[in-house]
Amino acid sequence: MKAFSRLLASLLYTPARNSKLRLLKAYLAETPDPDRGYALAALTGTLVFAEAKPAAVRDVARSRADPVLFDLSYDYVGDLAETVALIWPAKEETGQDLRLSEVVETLTLAARAKVPELLEGWLDRLDADARWALIKLLTGGLRVGVSERLAKTALAEHGKVELAQVEEVWHGLDPPYRPLFDWIEGRTPPPQIDTSRLFRPLMLAQALEEGDLLSLKPRDFRAEWKWDGIRVQIVSGPDGARLFSRGGEEVGPAFPDLVDRLKFSAVVDGELLVRHGEAVAPFNDLQQRLNRRKPSAKLIGDYPAFIRVYDLLFEGEEDLRHLGFDARRARLENWVAHAGLASGVIDLSPLVPFQDWEELGRHRLGAGTLNAEGLMLKRADSPYVAGRPKGLWFKWKRAADTIDAVLMYAQRGHGKRSSFYSDYTFGLWTQPGGELVPVGKAYFGFTDAELMEIDKWVRNNTVDRFGPVRQVAPALVVEIAFDSAQRSTRHKSGVALRFPRVARIRWDKPAGEADVLETLMRRIPA
Amino acid sequence: MQHPETWLRPTPAGLLVEPGGFYIDPTSPVSRAVITHGHSDHARGGHAAALATPETLAIMRSRIGPEPAKSVQPLGYGEPIEIGGVRVTLVPAGHILGSAQVVLEWQGSRAVVSGDYKRRRDPTCPPFEPVNCDVFITEATFALPVFRHPDDKEEVARLLHSMRVFPDRTHLVGVYALGKCQRLIRLVREAGYDQPIYLHGALIELCELYRDFGIDLGDLRPATEAPPGMFAGVLVLAPPSSLGDRWSRRMADPVLAFASGWMRIKQRAKQRGVELPLVISDHADWDELCQTLEDVAAPEVWVTHGREDALVHHATSRGIRARALSLLGFEEEGS
């Protein structure tokens, strides 16, 4: 755990990508198997211990430390792993390191009831940094600024092979990836993998930045709607179909109504959506169907799912990914017309025709009425490349909607923001001159300098305090941007905002002129 | 005996010692002030009269100006005087050069105002002396059990190790100008580093002041004197605010370090863009705070600036009466 915790801490503190890459490569070169393979799995998010829950970690720590002091500390530090690592009463060091592989292999076999005892024993053997790394490992989400792609890049560079070669076999191998290391370090030929039912890493889009369009030529690009569902990859063959989310997780079991009807041999990229009559239903409806292992017939009937496809990666055994977008699109259209439509649960995502960016910009304004998040721009000649390559695909989201709301409550943040009031509850007037009703919370969208100003304002305008929460005088208007508004029975106001954030602080605007609830209710799509 | 709560009163200007008519570390100008130490949130200018150790007064002159108060009165450690019938003694607090606890005795009761303090060795000032008392007024900057400062020798060793590993990079260490800067220089010298150390302009005057009080800081040079090519492999100290500044652009791919107790929290280090966090603090950590409550054996503790809740909880569970005393004006991240 020592080497692993040193690696994680260095990665956390090192901002530069190249330095991170150097650290990763050094670790892969210096660390024996199987530890380095498990570390790689942890960094790529492949290692998941379903039996180790954050709550268990917290309970173990609260049993060892004074629970009141633990809670105060956790509130201050904001990060469970770090709080537990620091508060854990140190024992005499045994001098003997705990191997990462011992932890991983023991945990994989352990029953949930055994986890607390194991954890306690390990925490007693480790120093503060290693305790931190251990808990990060257990609870998942290392958050040390290393993307899956960066970790794989380090691996590829370590073995002097191409990243694409690693990507190709990655999802067919399991931690600790011995055949992979054996191959890239030249001891064996490439691992043989049955790719027929394997997830292929997705091609992702960059966000279109202001000004990008100036340097892009309209005729080089094709446009599609960016649907507001979840991205899925269909991998179907003679042995049946699998449905993967964008991270390669199987989501098929929640959608038997789809999987059972995908009887073809192809790998297809598309958007999982719910239908509302002829139209696409809001994301909220799709959410009803996510994570239900065994959906009832009623749920399936109420929220009928389908897949709107936009790319064809394989047709039969033939790999189409090296083809340009236009060529793949022609194959896709032909395929949908036959195998796709025949399934009854697939339709084609249409191209959005346009002559110039202005015309496309006008289309983008209409995205909301289609329940689309905006537009996708894809270079006509772009091959299908795993990851987020630069300059090939862009997402051009529709402009966010905004309302002017009044700040009602502010709560101290967590971690690095624990000394600032950084979490804001805002509200709208029931009617002009009426009362405020809270409609949401926003945690970001402001700069550090603005945070300092709001924090100061909150402290100076507090009218009441409830623990970490302050109620403030209804006097500050914040312009809130949000992706969509949805009806909600859980909120007093009857409306829930998707992805709300602070767009501007309206120091200039009198609170009485902020919006009324009715204005927001009108934005809810029918 | 007159319980201290009858004669010590928190006011908007600071803690007032009523029978003596003076304030301790007042935050706005008053007629009579007793100053615990030279950090700017404790030692402010504009008072009619100020009493402090000779070292603290020298620091105030350097930071505020030749006349930090209309009249000043130096008082050495352990030399009691009477102010309006209140007996006042300054006792070392171990925080920085000149830092003092204020021991107050009136009508048979004794209260101690700790100011800021720490318990571990500091080569630039005498150690904290616990004084038994009826009420102990303590700081609480690091009063959470997640704050346990490691041995400062280890932290300095990590700095010197990094300098060996990256011999062609500048090591730029953020330090508070008063106290941390000079202590870190002494610790680095004690660890055997005898090369010149380069200083940001804001640090020079206080280092000279420390030298005048007999603290040997070795070969110090203004960072402006080093030509750009000379920065490879050198140690540069600067105030935290100038770490990410244009000022550091001339340096050779600097390793940003920061010497502070806050560096214990990884996300804090990360937030500041610190690559090499050094956990070195001039404030007592959790264990030191708890130990001090035992050592002064006061039946009652008042907790000021910092994380009061945790220390009040701890004291209460040890059978000590404890409460938070809100005094305004002390900076959470104060030097």
Interface residues (C-beta under 8 A of the other chain):
Chain A: A9 L12 Y13 T14 P15 A65 D66 V68 L69 L72 S73 Y76 V77 G78 D79 E82 T83 L86 I87 W132 G415 K416 S419
Chain B: L144 P145 V146 F147 R148 R264 I265 K266 Q267 R268 A269 K270 Q271 G273 V274 E275 L276 P277 R307 D309 A310 H313 H314 S317 E332 E333
